[in-house]
């Protein structure tokens, strides 16, 4: 009899984790430019349920059927995680990563994003490429953060559908010693954000879940930062070389996207954006 684990055959046949693989494969194809071939998105909810989307269904199917979740650090209490990243080299190799290597997946990083009711994990890895080092992954971090923002924006309908098929993680065994050391890098991520936003090669800033996965255009973001820095609308218009009518249109759009009624509320929202990770991406 085929081993289906505790989730049953319907899980492997009908859950978006497996039925949407083709969509994720196509969307994640640009990651190959970074020599990253493997991508899986996991969302862990406070009630213990979760959703997952991947471009490597064969490996993920084996993961569940072999009950590797019983030893995986990212299956533990999501409240232990904050905004940051964990290199796979920091974690015990057995049994999860040694098994993944049999599928060619070896060398990678997991980016975590903490939210009020869930924690998101973005898993990036190489396939049969031993040249992927932690130093190389650090260099790629700004691009991976861009990808996560665009992923949640473009795949929001698919994520919403997956939420209708949330599934529990069965039989979790608490093995807190399976991690060697997990270090929070929130400051590093924010520094990367600011460094990247300072460049001129993006057209949108993706704002993440706190703002409905909406985005600001480059010009809207520049206007917000000028206004937050004390510029009047006239001064901002002069600096950005746009008319007062255009300024007013931008402000109207910004208020709608940030769910604000006044510029004062926009100011508070800007502080919240600056304290988290914004996601620039060139379209």
C-alpha positions in Angstrom: 0.0 0.0 0.0 1.3 3.5 -0.9 2.5 5.5 2.0 0.5 8.8 2.1 1.4 9.9 5.6 -1.3 11.2 7.9 -2.8 13.7 5.3 -4.4 11.2 2.9 -4.5 10.8 -0.8 -6.9 13.7 -1.3 -4.2 16.1 0.0 -1.7 15.1 -2.7 -4.4 15.2 -5.4 -6.4 18.3 -4.6 -4.4 20.7 -2.4 -3.2 23.8 -4.2 0.3 22.9 -2.9 0.4 20.3 -5.7 -2.2 21.5 -8.2 -0.6 24.9 -8.6 3.0 23.7 -9.1 3.0 24.7 -12.8 2.1 28.3 -12.0 4.8 28.5 -9.3 7.4 27.0 -11.7 6.6 29.6 -14.3 6.6 32.5 -11.8 9.8 31.5 -10.1 11.7 30.9 -13.4 13.5 34.3 -13.1 15.2 33.0 -10.0 17.5 30.9 -12.2 19.3 34.1 -13.1 20.5 34.1 -9.5 21.3 30.4 -9.7 18.4 29.6 -7.5 16.1 26.9 -8.8 14.1 25.9 -5.8 11.3 28.0 -4.2 8.7 27.1 -1.7 6.3 29.5 0.1 4.9 28.5 3.5 2.5 30.4 5.7 2.0 29.1 9.3 -1.1 30.3 11.1 -1.5 30.8 14.8 -4.1 28.0 15.0 -1.4 25.5 13.8 -2.7 25.2 10.2 -0.8 26.2 7.1 -0.7 26.7 3.4 2.2 26.1 1.1 3.1 26.6 -2.6 6.1 25.2 -4.4 7.9 24.7 -7.7 9.2 21.3 -6.5 6.2 19.1 -5.9 8.2 15.8 -6.0 10.4 16.8 -3.1 7.5 18.3 -1.1 5.4 15.2 -1.5 8.3 13.1 -0.2 8.8 15.6 2.7 5.2 15.0 3.9 5.0 11.3 3.2 8.3 10.6 5.0 7.1 12.8 7.9 10.2 15.0 7.7 8.0 17.8 9.2 8.6 16.1 12.6 12.2 17.2 12.5 12.0 20.5 10.6 12.7 23.7 12.6 10.3 25.8 10.5 7.4 23.6 11.6 7.8 24.8 15.2 6.0 27.5 17.0 5.9 30.5 14.5 6.1 32.9 17.5 9.8 32.0 17.8 10.5 33.6 14.5 10.8 37.3 13.6 11.6 39.2 10.4 14.9 37.8 9.4 16.6 35.0 7.5 18.2 31.7 8.3 20.9 30.0 6.2 20.4 26.3 5.8 24.0 25.8 6.7 23.1 26.9 10.2 20.7 23.9 10.6 21.3 20.3 11.3 21.7 18.5 8.0 19.9 15.3 9.0 17.3 14.3 8.2 15.7 17.1 6.2 18.5 18.6 4.2 20.3 15.4 3.5 17.0 14.1 2.1 16.5 17.3 0.0 20.0 16.8 -1.5 18.7 13.5 -3.0 16.4 15.7 -5.0 19.3 18.0 -6.0 18.3 20.7 -3.5 21.3 21.8 -1.5 22.4 25.2 -0.3 19.9 27.9 0.4 18.2 30.3 2.7 14.8 30.9 4.4 13.4 34.4 4.8 10.8 34.8 7.5 8.2 37.5 7.9 6.3 37.8 11.1 2.7 39.0 11.0 0.0 39.2 13.7 -1.9 36.0 12.8 0.7 34.0 10.9 4.4 33.8 9.9 5.5 33.6 6.2 8.6 31.6 5.2 10.2 32.0 1.8 12.6 29.1 1.0 15.2 29.7 -1.7 17.6 27.0 -2.8 20.0 25.8 -5.5 19.6 22.6 -7.4 22.8 20.6 -8.0 25.0 23.7 -7.6 27.7 23.5 -5.0 28.9 27.0 -5.8 26.0 28.6 -3.8 27.6 29.8 -0.6 26.2 31.9 2.3 28.3 34.9 1.1 26.7 34.6 -2.3 23.2 34.4 -0.8 23.9 37.6 1.2 24.6 39.3 -2.1 21.3 38.0 -3.5 19.2 39.1 -0.5 17.9 42.4 -1.9 16.7 40.5 -5.0 15.1 37.8 -3.0 13.2 40.4 -1.0 12.0 42.0 -4.2 10.8 38.6 -5.3 8.9 37.9 -2.1 7.0 41.2 -2.4 6.1 40.6 -6.1 5.2 37.0 -5.3 2.6 38.0 -2.7 1.3 40.7 -5.0 1.0 38.7 -8.1 0.0 35.4 -6.4 -2.5 36.9 -4.0 -5.5 35.1 -5.7 -3.7 31.8 -5.6 -2.7 32.4 -1.9 -6.4 33.3 -1.2 -7.5 30.0 -2.8 -4.8 28.1 -0.8 -6.3 29.5 2.4 -9.5 27.8 1.6 -7.5 24.5 1.8 -5.4 25.1 4.9 -4.1 21.9 6.4 -2.7 21.0 9.9 0.8 19.8 10.6 0.2 16.4 12.1 2.2 14.8 14.9 4.7 17.6 15.5 7.5 16.4 17.8 9.2 19.2 19.8 12.9 19.0 19.0 14.1 22.4 19.7 17.7 21.2 19.7 17.6 20.5 15.9 18.7 24.1 15.3 22.3 25.0 15.9 21.7 28.7 16.0 19.1 31.0 14.5 20.0 34.6 14.3 17.6 37.5 13.6 18.7 39.8 10.9 15.9 42.4 10.9 18.4 45.3 10.9 20.3 43.8 8.0 17.1 43.5 6.1 16.0 47.1 6.7 19.5 48.3 5.8 19.3 46.3 2.5 15.9 47.9 1.9 17.2 51.4 2.3 20.3 50.8 0.3 18.2 49.4 -2.6 15.5 52.0 -2.5 18.3 54.6 -2.9 18.9 53.2 -6.4 17.0 54.3 -9.4 16.2 51.0 -11.0 12.8 50.2 -9.6 9.3 51.4 -10.5 7.2 50.1 -7.6 7.5 49.7 -3.9 5.5 46.7 -2.6 4.2 47.2 0.9 3.4 43.8 2.1 0.4 42.4 4.0 0.0 45.3 6.4 -1.2 47.4 3.5 -3.2 44.8 1.6 -0.2 43.8 -0.6 -0.6 47.0 -2.5 2.2 49.1 -3.9 3.4 52.7 -4.4 4.8 53.8 -7.6 8.3 55.2 -7.6 6.9 58.8 -7.9 4.3 58.2 -5.2 7.0 56.9 -2.8 9.3 59.8 -3.6 6.4 62.2 -2.9 5.5 60.4 0.4 9.1 60.7 1.6 9.3 64.4 0.7 6.1 65.1 2.6 7.2 63.0 5.5 10.5 65.0 5.5 8.6 68.3 6.0 8.3 69.5 2.4 5.0 71.3 1.4 3.1 70.0 -1.6 4.3 72.9 -3.6 7.9 72.2 -2.6 7.5 68.5 -3.4 6.0 69.4 -6.8 9.0 71.6 -7.6 11.5 69.0 -6.5 9.7 66.2 -8.5 9.0 68.5 -11.4 5.3 67.7 -11.5 2.3 70.0 -11.5 0.0 70.7 -8.5 -2.8 68.7 -10.2 -0.5 65.7 -10.5 0.6 66.1 -6.9 -3.1 66.0 -5.8 -3.7 62.9 -7.9 -0.7 61.2 -6.4 -1.9 62.1 -2.9 -5.4 60.8 -3.6 -3.9 57.5 -4.8 -1.5 57.3 -1.8 -4.3 57.8 0.7 -6.4 55.0 -1.0 -3.5 52.6 -1.1 -2.5 53.2 2.6 -6.1 53.4 3.7 -5.6 56.9 5.1 -8.1 59.8 5.1 -5.6 62.6 5.9 -1.9 63.4 5.2 -1.4 63.1 9.0 -2.4 59.4 8.8 -0.2 59.0 5.8 2.7 60.3 7.9 2.1 57.6 10.5 1.9 54.9 7.8 5.2 56.1 6.3 6.8 55.4 9.7 5.3 51.9 9.7 6.6 51.3 6.2 10.1 52.4 7.1 10.1 50.1 10.1 9.4 47.0 8.0 10.6 45.9 4.6 9.4 47.6 1.5 9.8 45.7 -1.8 11.1 47.5 -4.8 10.8 45.7 -8.2 11.5 46.9 -11.7 8.6 46.0 -14.0 
